[in-house]
Amino acid sequence: MRKNLLSILLLLYAGVQSVMAQSVVLNYKNGDILGIDVSLLESVTFEEADNHEFVDLGLPSGTLWATMNVGANSPEDYGDYFAWGETETKASYYWDTYKWMNAGQSNWDQINKYTFEDGQTSGCWYSGGSFVGDGIKELTRSDDAATRNWSSKWQMPTREQFEELINPAYTTSEIKTRYGVKGLYVTGKNGKSIFLPAAGFRLITDSYSVGDDGRYWSSSLSPRYTDYASFLSFNSNGKLLDTVIRALGCCIRPVRIEEKKQREYVDLGLPSGTLWATCNVGADSPEEYGDYFAWGETEPKSDYSWGTYKWCNGTDRTLTKYCINSSFGTSDGMTELVPADDAATANWGGEWQMPSNDQMLELWLNTTSTLTTQNGVKGRLLTSKINGKSIFLPFAGGYDGTSLYGEGTKGCYWSRWIYQGLPNRADYLFFSSNDIYTNPYDRYRGQSVRPVRKK
């Protein structure tokens, strides 16, 4: 909840400032200083701590989706219902109670905010056939129920963000039940999910389709009509983006976008156009070892063995995924990691992936390798024969069981391909003080990942 507390600001300098003072000086811990002219302030807003959880579905836009609705206490809780552009709940949802109407009016053609040239000349946003409205098609933050009820970090999703959410290229969707509540599970290519309960909607004082349909407001007006807004609709028959009258009461699932860390890369001028990252997954500098991953897993762990490996049932002859030989488990014909199982994609985003064996060979053939120590860390400096630029690969070693081997003497970097001769192994780039080559290795072992991307 937000509180307008101008008096608190005044108390900040009461007793140490003259009653005639016109400014306050804020001294930040980092040394920054900000002066504020009090005479220009209308109010001061204090936000409570933001403890709302979110899920990163690995979407191209970087949108993070909240785990629950505004007004809810759990993912399966319906939460509150809002008319579009309103920030508080109410008892009745129709035009006669809608906030953005001309005084005393109760018909859709008397909407006085968020209007555009839609050809409905009977609306008050036209005069003599000419458009006189405001032309605003997206909610401002002051009228956004997610922002107003949670914090400025959150907002209602745009129509485009909903389109991305249900795009089969990025997610899969399935109607399921969670703790007795029917709803839509949306799962990203990285394997992470959100649950949207089928909360129905409110019209006048009644609730409709509760437990059968889900209707979630976007922050966008209908592309065609001022009196309609865009929303996500789903039920057991499917899902789609639709539009409905703004006065209806629907649920809101907030989103936020955090600035992604910009990952640096080097263009070595390689024929394929492959760009190589400057550091490993889990590292913040070229010399850091970073994290270690079993092949096809996206999180580090404490024990690397067949008994803990994700894609088998305890042995190298019981593979459950990425197997082309039934002697080694369930044969599925898959030889290359999908994005959800790619440690580079899952941790850095959709533009990154683990290198293929071909990309590793290209790197090897088009660079010169020099044994070196960089900032106290031993490794290999690979310098392009084409443009002279370099990347540094540290001798990070690798895990077998709970033990780290080869630290400071060997580098072991996974590719995204299995070794087709033995599907219980995957190709990797190996180098030491004497050698550098590609080779297959047991998939359960914990090794480094150096991401690549295209121009």
HELIX and SHEET records of a PDB file:
HELIX    1   1 LEU A    6  LEU A   12  1                                   7    
HELIX    2   2 VAL A   38  LEU A   40  5                                   3    
HELIX    3   3 TRP A   95  THR A   97  5                                   3    
HELIX    4   4 TRP A  108  GLN A  110  5                                   3    
HELIX    5   5 ARG A  141  ASP A  143  5                                   3    
HELIX    6   6 ALA A  145  ASN A  149  1                                   5    
HELIX    7   7 ARG A  159  LEU A  165  1                                   7    
HELIX    8   8 SER A  326  PHE A  328  5                                   3    
HELIX    9   9 PRO A  339  ASP A  341  5                                   3    
HELIX   10  10 ALA A  343  TRP A  348  1                                   6    
HELIX   11  11 ASN A  357  LEU A  365  1                                   9    
SHEET    1   A 2 LYS A   3  ASN A   4  0                                        
SHEET    2   A 2 THR A  45  PHE A  46 -1                                        
SHEET    1   B 2 SER A  23  ASN A  27  0                                        
SHEET    2   B 2 ILE A  33  ASP A  37 -1                                        
SHEET    1   C 3 PHE A  54  ASP A  56  0                                        
SHEET    2   C 3 THR A  63  ALA A  66 -1                                        
SHEET    3   C 3 VAL A 255  ILE A 257 -1                                        
SHEET    1   D 2 TYR A 126  SER A 127  0                                        
SHEET    2   D 2 SER A 130  PHE A 131 -1                                        
SHEET    1   E 3 THR A 171  ARG A 178  0                                        
SHEET    2   E 3 VAL A 181  GLY A 188 -1                                        
SHEET    3   E 3 SER A 193  PRO A 197 -1                                        
SHEET    1   F 2 PHE A 201  LEU A 203  0                                        
SHEET    2   F 2 ASP A 206  TYR A 208 -1                                        
SHEET    1   G 3 GLY A 214  LEU A 221  0                                        
SHEET    2   G 3 TYR A 228  ASN A 235 -1                                        
SHEET    3   G 3 GLY A 238  ILE A 245 -1                                        
SHEET    1   H 3 TYR A 265  ASP A 267  0                                        
SHEET    2   H 3 THR A 274  ALA A 277 -1                                        
SHEET    3   H 3 VAL A 452  LYS A 454 -1                                        
SHEET    1   I 3 THR A 367  GLN A 374  0                                        
SHEET    2   I 3 VAL A 377  SER A 384 -1                                        
SHEET    3   I 3 SER A 390  PRO A 394 -1                                        
SHEET    1   J 2 GLY A 398  ASP A 400  0                                        
SHEET    2   J 2 SER A 403  TYR A 405 -1                                        
SHEET    1   K 3 LYS A 410  ILE A 418  0                                        
SHEET    2   K 3 ARG A 425  SER A 432 -1                                        
SHEET    3   K 3 ILE A 436  ASP A 442 -1                                        
END                                                                             
